[in-house]
Amino acid sequence: MRDKPSLRIPFGVLALLVGLTAYGIAVANYVPGWIGSWPVWAQTIIYLVLGIVWLLPLRRFLIWMETGRWS
């Protein structure tokens, strides 16, 4: 439990927004060129995986924002 306010939360939110924006731009710019000729079902699977992959580091990042520790 936090006793006093910390700048980790505002910085964490800004870092999350910047990171997700960069990830989204990278996916939107590079992935269509690689998989654009694939069948629609394969493209759907790739975009679903890429839409979920960014969640993997999120738990530890949110823990850090709250506690200051990565675990």
PDB file of N, H, CA, C and O in Angstrom:
ATOM      1  N   MET A   1       0.831  -1.179   0.000  1.00  0.00           N
ATOM      2  CA  MET A   1       0.000   0.000   0.000  1.00  0.00           C
ATOM      3  C   MET A   1       0.881   1.251   0.000  1.00  0.00           C
ATOM      4  O   MET A   1       1.863   1.326   0.739  1.00  0.00           O
ATOM      5  N   ARG A   2       0.537   2.199  -0.805  1.00  0.00           N
ATOM      6  H   ARG A   2      -0.261   2.139  -1.405  1.00  0.00           H
ATOM      7  CA  ARG A   2       1.288   3.446  -0.877  1.00  0.00           C
ATOM      8  C   ARG A   2       0.886   4.373   0.261  1.00  0.00           C
ATOM      9  O   ARG A   2      -0.300   4.521   0.554  1.00  0.00           O
ATOM     10  N   ASP A   3       1.876   5.000   0.907  1.00  0.00           N
ATOM     11  H   ASP A   3       2.840   4.879   0.669  1.00  0.00           H
ATOM     12  CA  ASP A   3       1.596   5.966   1.957  1.00  0.00           C
ATOM     13  C   ASP A   3       1.527   7.381   1.406  1.00  0.00           C
ATOM     14  O   ASP A   3       0.789   8.220   1.924  1.00  0.00           O
ATOM     15  N   LYS A   4       2.285   7.643   0.371  1.00  0.00           N
ATOM     16  H   LYS A   4       2.884   6.962  -0.050  1.00  0.00           H
ATOM     17  CA  LYS A   4       2.295   8.980  -0.223  1.00  0.00           C
ATOM     18  C   LYS A   4       2.271   8.865  -1.739  1.00  0.00           C
ATOM     19  O   LYS A   4       2.622   7.818  -2.284  1.00  0.00           O
ATOM     20  N   PRO A   5       1.867   9.917  -2.422  1.00  0.00           N
ATOM     21  CA  PRO A   5       1.799   9.878  -3.890  1.00  0.00           C
ATOM     22  C   PRO A   5       3.174   9.655  -4.514  1.00  0.00           C
ATOM     23  O   PRO A   5       4.202  10.041  -3.957  1.00  0.00           O
ATOM     24  N   SER A   6       3.162   9.031  -5.669  1.00  0.00           N
ATOM     25  H   SER A   6       2.328   8.718  -6.122  1.00  0.00           H
ATOM     26  CA  SER A   6       4.394   8.741  -6.385  1.00  0.00           C
ATOM     27  C   SER A   6       4.237   9.167  -7.842  1.00  0.00           C
ATOM     28  O   SER A   6       3.139   9.138  -8.397  1.00  0.00           O
ATOM     29  N   LEU A   7       5.340   9.556  -8.440  1.00  0.00           N
ATOM     30  H   LEU A   7       6.232   9.579  -7.989  1.00  0.00           H
ATOM     31  CA  LEU A   7       5.303   9.926  -9.858  1.00  0.00           C
ATOM     32  C   LEU A   7       5.337   8.717 -10.782  1.00  0.00           C
ATOM     33  O   LEU A   7       5.221   8.859 -11.999  1.00  0.00           O
ATOM     34  N   ARG A   8       5.495   7.516 -10.202  1.00  0.00           N
ATOM     35  H   ARG A   8       5.589   7.400  -9.213  1.00  0.00           H
ATOM     36  CA  ARG A   8       5.522   6.308 -11.034  1.00  0.00           C
ATOM     37  C   ARG A   8       4.227   6.140 -11.818  1.00  0.00           C
ATOM     38  O   ARG A   8       4.255   5.723 -12.975  1.00  0.00           O
ATOM     39  N   ILE A   9       3.108   6.455 -11.209  1.00  0.00           N
ATOM     40  H   ILE A   9       3.085   6.794 -10.268  1.00  0.00           H
ATOM     41  CA  ILE A   9       1.825   6.224 -11.897  1.00  0.00           C
ATOM     42  C   ILE A   9       1.658   7.170 -13.094  1.00  0.00           C
ATOM     43  O   ILE A   9       1.370   6.687 -14.189  1.00  0.00           O
ATOM     44  N   PRO A  10       1.825   8.497 -12.943  1.00  0.00           N
ATOM     45  CA  PRO A  10       1.698   9.332 -14.145  1.00  0.00           C
ATOM     46  C   PRO A  10       2.737   9.007 -15.216  1.00  0.00           C
ATOM     47  O   PRO A  10       2.415   8.982 -16.403  1.00  0.00           O
ATOM     48  N   PHE A  11       3.992   8.756 -14.802  1.00  0.00           N
ATOM     49  H   PHE A  11       4.254   8.776 -13.837  1.00  0.00           H
ATOM     50  CA  PHE A  11       5.020   8.384 -15.777  1.00  0.00           C
ATOM     51  C   PHE A  11       4.708   7.033 -16.415  1.00  0.00           C
ATOM     52  O   PHE A  11       4.938   6.836 -17.608  1.00  0.00           O
ATOM     53  N   GLY A  12       4.188   6.114 -15.624  1.00  0.00           N
ATOM     54  H   GLY A  12       4.000   6.274 -14.655  1.00  0.00           H
ATOM     55  CA  GLY A  12       3.817   4.804 -16.148  1.00  0.00           C
ATOM     56  C   GLY A  12       2.701   4.884 -17.170  1.00  0.00           C
ATOM     57  O   GLY A  12       2.738   4.205 -18.196  1.00  0.00           O
ATOM     58  N   VAL A  13       1.707   5.717 -16.889  1.00  0.00           N
ATOM     59  H   VAL A  13       1.677   6.268 -16.055  1.00  0.00           H
ATOM     60  CA  VAL A  13       0.592   5.889 -17.834  1.00  0.00           C
ATOM     61  C   VAL A  13       1.103   6.514 -19.128  1.00  0.00           C
ATOM     62  O   VAL A  13       0.724   6.084 -20.218  1.00  0.00           O
ATOM     63  N   LEU A  14       1.961   7.526 -19.012  1.00  0.00           N
ATOM     64  H   LEU A  14       2.268   7.875 -18.127  1.00  0.00           H
ATOM     65  CA  LEU A  14       2.524   8.143 -20.225  1.00  0.00           C
ATOM     66  C   LEU A  14       3.380   7.149 -21.008  1.00  0.00           C
ATOM     67  O   LEU A  14       3.302   7.086 -22.235  1.00  0.00           O
ATOM     68  N   ALA A  15       4.197   6.373 -20.295  1.00  0.00           N
ATOM     69  H   ALA A  15       4.260   6.424 -19.299  1.00  0.00           H
ATOM     70  CA  ALA A  15       5.026   5.364 -20.970  1.00  0.00           C
ATOM     71  C   ALA A  15       4.157   4.317 -21.654  1.00  0.00           C
ATOM     72  O   ALA A  15       4.466   3.874 -22.760  1.00  0.00           O
ATOM     73  N   LEU A  16       3.074   3.922 -20.998  1.00  0.00           N
ATOM     74  H   LEU A  16       2.823   4.281 -20.099  1.00  0.00           H
ATOM     75  CA  LEU A  16       2.154   2.953 -21.595  1.00  0.00           C
ATOM     76  C   LEU A  16       1.516   3.513 -22.862  1.00  0.00           C
ATOM     77  O   LEU A  16       1.422   2.810 -23.868  1.00  0.00           O
ATOM     78  N   LEU A  17       1.081   4.757 -22.825  1.00  0.00           N
ATOM     79  H   LEU A  17       1.157   5.328 -22.007  1.00  0.00           H
ATOM     80  CA  LEU A  17       0.486   5.374 -24.012  1.00  0.00           C
ATOM     81  C   LEU A  17       1.497   5.486 -25.148  1.00  0.00           C
ATOM     82  O   LEU A  17       1.176   5.196 -26.301  1.00  0.00           O
ATOM     83  N   VAL A  18       2.707   5.905 -24.825  1.00  0.00           N
ATOM     84  H   VAL A  18       2.968   6.140 -23.888  1.00  0.00           H
ATOM     85  CA  VAL A  18       3.749   6.032 -25.860  1.00  0.00           C
ATOM     86  C   VAL A  18       4.096   4.656 -26.429  1.00  0.00           C
ATOM     87  O   VAL A  18       4.205   4.488 -27.643  1.00  0.00           O
ATOM     88  N   GLY A  19       4.266   3.681 -25.549  1.00  0.00           N
ATOM     89  H   GLY A  19       4.177   3.817 -24.562  1.00  0.00           H
ATOM     90  CA  GLY A  19       4.619   2.338 -25.998  1.00  0.00           C
ATOM     91  C   GLY A  19       3.540   1.700 -26.861  1.00  0.00           C
ATOM     92  O   GLY A  19       3.836   1.102 -27.896  1.00  0.00           O
ATOM     93  N   LEU A  20       2.295   1.827 -26.434  1.00  0.00           N
ATOM     94  H   LEU A  20       2.054   2.312 -25.593  1.00  0.00           H
ATOM     95  CA  LEU A  20       1.199   1.244 -27.228  1.00  0.00           C
ATOM     96  C   LEU A  20       1.028   1.962 -28.559  1.00  0.00           C
ATOM     97  O   LEU A  20       0.717   1.334 -29.571  1.00  0.00           O
ATOM     98  N   THR A  21       1.230   3.268 -28.560  1.00  0.00           N
ATOM     99  H   THR A  21       1.482   3.778 -27.737  1.00  0.00           H
ATOM    100  CA  THR A  21       1.145   4.014 -29.816  1.00  0.00           C
ATOM    101  C   THR A  21       2.250   3.566 -30.770  1.00  0.00           C
ATOM    102  O   THR A  21       1.997   3.339 -31.954  1.00  0.00           O
ATOM    103  N   ALA A  22       3.468   3.438 -30.260  1.00  0.00           N
ATOM    104  H   ALA A  22       3.674   3.622 -29.299  1.00  0.00           H
ATOM    105  CA  ALA A  22       4.581   2.987 -31.098  1.00  0.00           C
ATOM    106  C   ALA A  22       4.336   1.570 -31.610  1.00  0.00           C
ATOM    107  O   ALA A  22       4.596   1.273 -32.776  1.00  0.00           O
ATOM    108  N   TYR A  23       3.838   0.701 -30.738  1.00  0.00           N
ATOM    109  H   TYR A  23       3.627   0.942 -29.791  1.00  0.00           H
ATOM    110  CA  TYR A  23       3.539  -0.683 -31.142  1.00  0.00           C
ATOM    111  C   TYR A  23       2.457  -0.700 -32.228  1.00  0.00           C
ATOM    112  O   TYR A  23       2.589  -1.409 -33.226  1.00  0.00           O
ATOM    113  N   GLY A  24       1.408   0.067 -32.035  1.00  0.00           N
ATOM    114  H   GLY A  24       1.301   0.643 -31.225  1.00  0.00           H
ATOM    115  CA  GLY A  24       0.327   0.122 -33.024  1.00  0.00           C
ATOM    116  C   GLY A  24       0.792   0.663 -34.360  1.00  0.00           C
ATOM    117  O   GLY A  24       0.412   0.144 -35.410  1.00  0.00           O
ATOM    118  N   ILE A  25       1.613   1.704 -34.327  1.00  0.00           N
ATOM    119  H   ILE A  25       1.921   2.125 -33.474  1.00  0.00           H
ATOM    120  CA  ILE A  25       2.136   2.265 -35.573  1.00  0.00           C
ATOM    121  C   ILE A  25       3.053   1.264 -36.269  1.00  0.00           C
ATOM    122  O   ILE A  25       3.000   1.112 -37.490  1.00  0.00           O
ATOM    123  N   ALA A  26       3.888   0.586 -35.496  1.00  0.00           N
ATOM    124  H   ALA A  26       3.931   0.709 -34.505  1.00  0.00           H
ATOM    125  CA  ALA A  26       4.788  -0.414 -36.087  1.00  0.00           C
ATOM    126  C   ALA A  26       4.000  -1.543 -36.735  1.00  0.00           C
ATOM    127  O   ALA A  26       4.312  -1.959 -37.851  1.00  0.00           O
ATOM    128  N   VAL A  27       2.983  -2.039 -36.041  1.00  0.00           N
ATOM    129  H   VAL A  27       2.731  -1.701 -35.135  1.00  0.00           H
ATOM    130  CA  VAL A  27       2.163  -3.118 -36.606  1.00  0.00           C
ATOM    131  C   VAL A  27       1.441  -2.628 -37.859  1.00  0.00           C
ATOM    132  O   VAL A  27       1.403  -3.332 -38.868  1.00  0.00           O
ATOM    133  N   ALA A  28       0.874  -1.433 -37.799  1.00  0.00           N
ATOM    134  H   ALA A  28       0.906  -0.861 -36.979  1.00  0.00           H
ATOM    135  CA  ALA A  28       0.126  -0.910 -38.949  1.00  0.00           C
ATOM    136  C   ALA A  28       1.022  -0.631 -40.152  1.00  0.00           C
ATOM    137  O   ALA A  28       0.576  -0.742 -41.294  1.00  0.00           O
ATOM    138  N   ASN A  29       2.275  -0.271 -39.908  1.00  0.00           N
ATOM    139  H   ASN A  29       2.637  -0.181 -38.980  1.00  0.00           H
ATOM    140  CA  ASN A  29       3.179   0.046 -41.020  1.00  0.00           C
ATOM    141  C   ASN A  29       3.879  -1.164 -41.617  1.00  0.00           C
ATOM    142  O   ASN A  29       4.066  -1.231 -42.832  1.00  0.00           O
ATOM    143  N   TYR A  30       4.269  -2.119 -40.784  1.00  0.00           N
ATOM    144  H   TYR A  30       4.117  -2.065 -39.797  1.00  0.00           H
ATOM    145  CA  TYR A  30       5.120  -3.205 -41.271  1.00  0.00           C
ATOM    146  C   TYR A  30       4.403  -4.517 -41.540  1.00  0.00           C
ATOM    147  O   TYR A  30       4.763  -5.231 -42.476  1.00  0.00           O
ATOM    148  N   VAL A  31       3.413  -4.847 -40.756  1.00  0.00           N
ATOM    149  H   VAL A  31       3.120  -4.268 -39.996  1.00  0.00           H
ATOM    150  CA  VAL A  31       2.763  -6.157 -40.900  1.00  0.00           C
ATOM    151  C   VAL A  31       2.010  -6.299 -42.224  1.00  0.00           C
ATOM    152  O   VAL A  31       2.125  -7.349 -42.857  1.00  0.00           O
ATOM    153  N   PRO A  32       1.248  -5.306 -42.676  1.00  0.00           N
ATOM    154  CA  PRO A  32       0.527  -5.504 -43.944  1.00  0.00           C
ATOM    155  C   PRO A  32       1.439  -5.825 -45.124  1.00  0.00           C
ATOM    156  O   PRO A  32       1.050  -6.578 -46.017  1.00  0.00           O
ATOM    157  N   GLY A  33       2.632  -5.272 -45.138  1.00  0.00           N
ATOM    158  H   GLY A  33       2.948  -4.660 -44.413  1.00  0.00           H
ATOM    159  CA  GLY A  33       3.568  -5.567 -46.226  1.00  0.00           C
ATOM    160  C   GLY A  33       4.041  -7.013 -46.209  1.00  0.00           C
ATOM    161  O   GLY A  33       4.332  -7.584 -47.260  1.00  0.00           O
ATOM    162  N   TRP A  34       4.119  -7.599 -45.039  1.00  0.00           N
ATOM    163  H   TRP A  34       3.883  -7.135 -44.185  1.00  0.00           H
ATOM    164  CA  TRP A  34       4.588  -8.977 -44.914  1.00  0.00           C
ATOM    165  C   TRP A  34       3.489  -9.994 -45.147  1.00  0.00           C
ATOM    166  O   TRP A  34       3.727 -11.044 -45.745  1.00  0.00           O
ATOM    167  N   ILE A  35       2.266  -9.686 -44.670  1.00  0.00           N
ATOM    168  H   ILE A  35       2.073  -8.833 -44.185  1.00  0.00           H
ATOM    169  CA  ILE A  35       1.203 -10.701 -44.731  1.00  0.00           C
ATOM    170  C   ILE A  35       0.053 -10.300 -45.654  1.00  0.00           C
ATOM    171  O   ILE A  35      -0.985 -10.961 -45.670  1.00  0.00           O
ATOM    172  N   GLY A  36       0.226  -9.235 -46.415  1.00  0.00           N
ATOM    173  H   GLY A  36       1.070  -8.698 -46.402  1.00  0.00           H
ATOM    174  CA  GLY A  36      -0.853  -8.730 -47.261  1.00  0.00           C
ATOM    175  C   GLY A  36      -1.338  -9.704 -48.318  1.00  0.00           C
ATOM    176  O   GLY A  36      -2.494  -9.634 -48.736  1.00  0.00           O
ATOM    177  N   SER A  37      -0.487 -10.602 -48.753  1.00  0.00           N
ATOM    178  H   SER A  37       0.452 -10.659 -48.414  1.00  0.00           H
ATOM    179  CA  SER A  37      -0.881 -11.549 -49.797  1.00  0.00           C
ATOM    180  C   SER A  37      -1.369 -12.880 -49.216  1.00  0.00           C
ATOM    181  O   SER A  37      -1.767 -13.768 -49.970  1.00  0.00           O
ATOM    182  N   TRP A  38      -1.345 -13.028 -47.909  1.00  0.00           N
ATOM    183  H   TRP A  38      -1.022 -12.307 -47.297  1.00  0.00           H
ATOM    184  CA  TRP A  38      -1.808 -14.256 -47.264  1.00  0.00           C
ATOM    185  C   TRP A  38      -3.326 -14.343 -47.319  1.00  0.00           C
ATOM    186  O   TRP A  38      -3.992 -13.331 -47.535  1.00  0.00           O
ATOM    187  N   PRO A  39      -3.880 -15.528 -47.128  1.00  0.00           N
ATOM    188  CA  PRO A  39      -5.345 -15.657 -47.053  1.00  0.00           C
ATOM    189  C   PRO A  39      -5.891 -14.878 -45.854  1.00  0.00           C
ATOM    190  O   PRO A  39      -5.193 -14.675 -44.860  1.00  0.00           O
ATOM    191  N   VAL A  40      -7.125 -14.457 -45.963  1.00  0.00           N
ATOM    192  H   VAL A  40      -7.692 -14.622 -46.770  1.00  0.00           H
ATOM    193  CA  VAL A  40      -7.747 -13.639 -44.921  1.00  0.00           C
ATOM    194  C   VAL A  40      -7.741 -14.352 -43.572  1.00  0.00           C
ATOM    195  O   VAL A  40      -7.508 -13.714 -42.545  1.00  0.00           O
ATOM    196  N   TRP A  41      -7.989 -15.654 -43.552  1.00  0.00           N
ATOM    197  H   TRP A  41      -8.178 -16.173 -44.386  1.00  0.00           H
ATOM    198  CA  TRP A  41      -8.023 -16.365 -42.263  1.00  0.00           C
ATOM    199  C   TRP A  41      -6.659 -16.326 -41.579  1.00  0.00           C
ATOM    200  O   TRP A  41      -6.592 -16.227 -40.354  1.00  0.00           O
ATOM    201  N   ALA A  42      -5.568 -16.402 -42.348  1.00  0.00           N
ATOM    202  H   ALA A  42      -5.622 -16.483 -43.343  1.00  0.00           H
ATOM    203  CA  ALA A  42      -4.226 -16.353 -41.773  1.00  0.00           C
ATOM    204  C   ALA A  42      -3.905 -14.947 -41.267  1.00  0.00           C
ATOM    205  O   ALA A  42      -3.296 -14.787 -40.210  1.00  0.00           O
ATOM    206  N   GLN A  43      -4.314 -13.940 -42.021  1.00  0.00           N
ATOM    207  H   GLN A  43      -4.808 -14.070 -42.880  1.00  0.00           H
ATOM    208  CA  GLN A  43      -4.119 -12.563 -41.582  1.00  0.00           C
ATOM    209  C   GLN A  43      -4.877 -12.294 -40.282  1.00  0.00           C
ATOM    210  O   GLN A  43      -4.372 -11.617 -39.386  1.00  0.00           O
ATOM    211  N   THR A  44      -6.090 -12.829 -40.192  1.00  0.00           N
ATOM    212  H   THR A  44      -6.500 -13.379 -40.920  1.00  0.00           H
ATOM    213  CA  THR A  44      -6.894 -12.657 -38.984  1.00  0.00           C
ATOM    214  C   THR A  44      -6.188 -13.241 -37.767  1.00  0.00           C
ATOM    215  O   THR A  44      -6.156 -12.620 -36.704  1.00  0.00           O
ATOM    216  N   ILE A  45      -5.626 -14.426 -37.921  1.00  0.00           N
ATOM    217  H   ILE A  45      -5.652 -14.931 -38.784  1.00  0.00           H
ATOM    218  CA  ILE A  45      -4.913 -15.066 -36.813  1.00  0.00           C
ATOM    219  C   ILE A  45      -3.710 -14.223 -36.396  1.00  0.00           C
ATOM    220  O   ILE A  45      -3.483 -14.022 -35.203  1.00  0.00           O
ATOM    221  N   ILE A  46      -2.939 -13.730 -37.362  1.00  0.00           N
ATOM    222  H   ILE A  46      -3.123 -13.894 -38.331  1.00  0.00           H
ATOM    223  CA  ILE A  46      -1.761 -12.914 -37.052  1.00  0.00           C
ATOM    224  C   ILE A  46      -2.174 -11.646 -36.313  1.00  0.00           C
ATOM    225  O   ILE A  46      -1.557 -11.285 -35.311  1.00  0.00           O
ATOM    226  N   TYR A  47      -3.210 -10.969 -36.799  1.00  0.00           N
ATOM    227  H   TYR A  47      -3.711 -11.262 -37.614  1.00  0.00           H
ATOM    228  CA  TYR A  47      -3.641  -9.732 -36.136  1.00  0.00           C
ATOM    229  C   TYR A  47      -4.213 -10.011 -34.746  1.00  0.00           C
ATOM    230  O   TYR A  47      -4.048  -9.191 -33.843  1.00  0.00           O
ATOM    231  N   LEU A  48      -4.872 -11.135 -34.557  1.00  0.00           N
ATOM    232  H   LEU A  48      -5.006 -11.802 -35.290  1.00  0.00           H
ATOM    233  CA  LEU A  48      -5.353 -11.498 -33.214  1.00  0.00           C
ATOM    234  C   LEU A  48      -4.183 -11.736 -32.264  1.00  0.00           C
ATOM    235  O   LEU A  48      -4.198 -11.282 -31.120  1.00  0.00           O
ATOM    236  N   VAL A  49      -3.177 -12.448 -32.745  1.00  0.00           N
ATOM    237  H   VAL A  49      -3.164 -12.816 -33.675  1.00  0.00           H
ATOM    238  CA  VAL A  49      -1.990 -12.705 -31.913  1.00  0.00           C
ATOM    239  C   VAL A  49      -1.289 -11.383 -31.576  1.00  0.00           C
ATOM    240  O   VAL A  49      -0.922 -11.152 -30.424  1.00  0.00           O
ATOM    241  N   LEU A  50      -1.103 -10.524 -32.569  1.00  0.00           N
ATOM    242  H   LEU A  50      -1.401 -10.711 -33.505  1.00  0.00           H
ATOM    243  CA  LEU A  50      -0.450  -9.238 -32.322  1.00  0.00           C
ATOM    244  C   LEU A  50      -1.290  -8.337 -31.416  1.00  0.00           C
ATOM    245  O   LEU A  50      -0.747  -7.504 -30.690  1.00  0.00           O
ATOM    246  N   GLY A  51      -2.589  -8.498 -31.459  1.00  0.00           N
ATOM    247  H   GLY A  51      -3.031  -9.174 -32.048  1.00  0.00           H
ATOM    248  CA  GLY A  51      -3.466  -7.728 -30.579  1.00  0.00           C
ATOM    249  C   GLY A  51      -3.416  -8.191 -29.142  1.00  0.00           C
ATOM    250  O   GLY A  51      -3.761  -7.433 -28.236  1.00  0.00           O
ATOM    251  N   ILE A  52      -2.992  -9.422 -28.917  1.00  0.00           N
ATOM    252  H   ILE A  52      -2.712 -10.038 -29.653  1.00  0.00           H
ATOM    253  CA  ILE A  52      -2.918  -9.973 -27.556  1.00  0.00           C
ATOM    254  C   ILE A  52      -1.503  -9.901 -26.995  1.00  0.00           C
ATOM    255  O   ILE A  52      -1.325  -9.804 -25.781  1.00  0.00           O
ATOM    256  N   VAL A  53      -0.496  -9.948 -27.864  1.00  0.00           N
ATOM    257  H   VAL A  53      -0.640 -10.027 -28.851  1.00  0.00           H
ATOM    258  CA  VAL A  53       0.901 -10.013 -27.434  1.00  0.00           C
ATOM    259  C   VAL A  53       1.300  -8.838 -26.535  1.00  0.00           C
ATOM    260  O   VAL A  53       2.100  -9.020 -25.617  1.00  0.00           O
ATOM    261  N   TRP A  54       0.772  -7.664 -26.773  1.00  0.00           N
ATOM    262  H   TRP A  54       0.123  -7.517 -27.519  1.00  0.00           H
ATOM    263  CA  TRP A  54       1.175  -6.506 -25.976  1.00  0.00           C
ATOM    264  C   TRP A  54       0.721  -6.625 -24.526  1.00  0.00           C
ATOM    265  O   TRP A  54       1.213  -5.897 -23.663  1.00  0.00           O
ATOM    266  N   LEU A  55      -0.211  -7.532 -24.248  1.00  0.00           N
ATOM    267  H   LEU A  55      -0.610  -8.123 -24.949  1.00  0.00           H
ATOM    268  CA  LEU A  55      -0.679  -7.719 -22.874  1.00  0.00           C
ATOM    269  C   LEU A  55       0.325  -8.484 -22.007  1.00  0.00           C
ATOM    270  O   LEU A  55       0.268  -8.385 -20.781  1.00  0.00           O
ATOM    271  N   LEU A  56       1.236  -9.238 -22.611  1.00  0.00           N
ATOM    272  H   LEU A  56       1.282  -9.318 -23.607  1.00  0.00           H
ATOM    273  CA  LEU A  56       2.154 -10.085 -21.856  1.00  0.00           C
ATOM    274  C   LEU A  56       2.992  -9.309 -20.826  1.00  0.00           C
ATOM    275  O   LEU A  56       3.047  -9.737 -19.673  1.00  0.00           O
ATOM    276  N   PRO A  57       3.641  -8.201 -21.175  1.00  0.00           N
ATOM    277  CA  PRO A  57       4.433  -7.489 -20.165  1.00  0.00           C
ATOM    278  C   PRO A  57       3.608  -6.549 -19.293  1.00  0.00           C
ATOM    279  O   PRO A  57       4.145  -5.936 -18.370  1.00  0.00           O
ATOM    280  N   LEU A  58       2.326  -6.428 -19.569  1.00  0.00           N
ATOM    281  H   LEU A  58       1.890  -6.926 -20.319  1.00  0.00           H
ATOM    282  CA  LEU A  58       1.508  -5.425 -18.880  1.00  0.00           C
ATOM    283  C   LEU A  58       1.365  -5.695 -17.388  1.00  0.00           C
ATOM    284  O   LEU A  58       1.356  -4.745 -16.604  1.00  0.00           O
ATOM    285  N   ARG A  59       1.252  -6.945 -16.965  1.00  0.00           N
ATOM    286  H   ARG A  59       1.258  -7.717 -17.601  1.00  0.00           H
ATOM    287  CA  ARG A  59       1.050  -7.262 -15.546  1.00  0.00           C
ATOM    288  C   ARG A  59       2.216  -6.758 -14.704  1.00  0.00           C
ATOM    289  O   ARG A  59       2.019  -6.087 -13.691  1.00  0.00           O
ATOM    290  N   ARG A  60       3.427  -7.086 -15.129  1.00  0.00           N
ATOM    291  H   ARG A  60       3.587  -7.631 -15.952  1.00  0.00           H
ATOM    292  CA  ARG A  60       4.608  -6.634 -14.380  1.00  0.00           C
ATOM    293  C   ARG A  60       4.734  -5.116 -14.403  1.00  0.00           C
ATOM    294  O   ARG A  60       5.143  -4.509 -13.413  1.00  0.00           O
ATOM    295  N   PHE A  61       4.387  -4.510 -15.516  1.00  0.00           N
ATOM    296  H   PHE A  61       4.054  -5.003 -16.320  1.00  0.00           H
ATOM    297  CA  PHE A  61       4.456  -3.053 -15.620  1.00  0.00           C
ATOM    298  C   PHE A  61       3.475  -2.400 -14.646  1.00  0.00           C
ATOM    299  O   PHE A  61       3.822  -1.418 -13.989  1.00  0.00           O
ATOM    300  N   LEU A  62       2.267  -2.928 -14.546  1.00  0.00           N
ATOM    301  H   LEU A  62       1.985  -3.726 -15.080  1.00  0.00           H
ATOM    302  CA  LEU A  62       1.281  -2.386 -13.609  1.00  0.00           C
ATOM    303  C   LEU A  62       1.698  -2.614 -12.159  1.00  0.00           C
ATOM    304  O   LEU A  62       1.448  -1.766 -11.303  1.00  0.00           O
ATOM    305  N   ILE A  63       2.328  -3.748 -11.879  1.00  0.00           N
ATOM    306  H   ILE A  63       2.530  -4.438 -12.574  1.00  0.00           H
ATOM    307  CA  ILE A  63       2.853  -3.999 -10.532  1.00  0.00           C
ATOM    308  C   ILE A  63       3.926  -2.965 -10.208  1.00  0.00           C
ATOM    309  O   ILE A  63       3.945  -2.422  -9.103  1.00  0.00           O
ATOM    310  N   TRP A  64       4.810  -2.689 -11.149  1.00  0.00           N
ATOM    311  H   TRP A  64       4.794  -3.130 -12.046  1.00  0.00           H
ATOM    312  CA  TRP A  64       5.838  -1.685 -10.929  1.00  0.00           C
ATOM    313  C   TRP A  64       5.219  -0.318 -10.668  1.00  0.00           C
ATOM    314  O   TRP A  64       5.663   0.404  -9.776  1.00  0.00           O
ATOM    315  N   MET A  65       4.201   0.040 -11.435  1.00  0.00           N
ATOM    316  H   MET A  65       3.840  -0.547 -12.160  1.00  0.00           H
ATOM    317  CA  MET A  65       3.554   1.336 -11.235  1.00  0.00           C
ATOM    318  C   MET A  65       2.989   1.457  -9.815  1.00  0.00           C
ATOM    319  O   MET A  65       3.053   2.531  -9.217  1.00  0.00           O
ATOM    320  N   GLU A  66       2.453   0.402  -9.288  1.00  0.00           N
ATOM    321  H   GLU A  66       2.401  -0.471  -9.774  1.00  0.00           H
ATOM    322  CA  GLU A  66       1.826   0.418  -7.964  1.00  0.00           C
ATOM    323  C   GLU A  66       2.840   0.308  -6.829  1.00  0.00           C
ATOM    324  O   GLU A  66       2.716   1.003  -5.821  1.00  0.00           O
ATOM    325  N   THR A  67       3.842  -0.560  -6.983  1.00  0.00           N
ATOM    326  H   THR A  67       3.943  -1.125  -7.802  1.00  0.00           H
ATOM    327  CA  THR A  67       4.716  -0.885  -5.854  1.00  0.00           C
ATOM    328  C   THR A  67       6.156  -0.402  -6.011  1.00  0.00           C
ATOM    329  O   THR A  67       6.862  -0.234  -5.017  1.00  0.00           O
ATOM    330  N   GLY A  68       6.591  -0.180  -7.232  1.00  0.00           N
ATOM    331  H   GLY A  68       6.018  -0.316  -8.040  1.00  0.00           H
ATOM    332  CA  GLY A  68       7.983   0.174  -7.472  1.00  0.00           C
ATOM    333  C   GLY A  68       8.878  -1.032  -7.657  1.00  0.00           C
ATOM    334  O   GLY A  68      10.082  -0.881  -7.862  1.00  0.00           O
ATOM    335  N   ARG A  69       8.308  -2.242  -7.588  1.00  0.00           N
ATOM    336  H   ARG A  69       7.330  -2.365  -7.421  1.00  0.00           H
ATOM    337  CA  ARG A  69       9.052  -3.487  -7.808  1.00  0.00           C
ATOM    338  C   ARG A  69       8.481  -4.185  -9.039  1.00  0.00           C
ATOM    339  O   ARG A  69       7.318  -3.983  -9.389  1.00  0.00           O
ATOM    340  N   TRP A  70       9.299  -5.003  -9.690  1.00  0.00           N
ATOM    341  H   TRP A  70      10.244  -5.166  -9.406  1.00  0.00           H
ATOM    342  CA  TRP A  70       8.856  -5.672 -10.922  1.00  0.00           C
ATOM    343  C   TRP A  70       8.195  -7.015 -10.659  1.00  0.00           C
ATOM    344  O   TRP A  70       7.680  -7.627 -11.595  1.00  0.00           O
ATOM    345  N   SER A  71       8.191  -7.488  -9.441  1.00  0.00           N
ATOM    346  H   SER A  71       8.609  -6.991  -8.681  1.00  0.00           H
ATOM    347  CA  SER A  71       7.561  -8.786  -9.177  1.00  0.00           C
ATOM    348  C   SER A  71       6.617  -8.701  -7.989  1.00  0.00           C
ATOM    349  O   SER A  71       5.997  -9.698  -7.620  1.00  0.00           O
TER     350      SER A  71
END
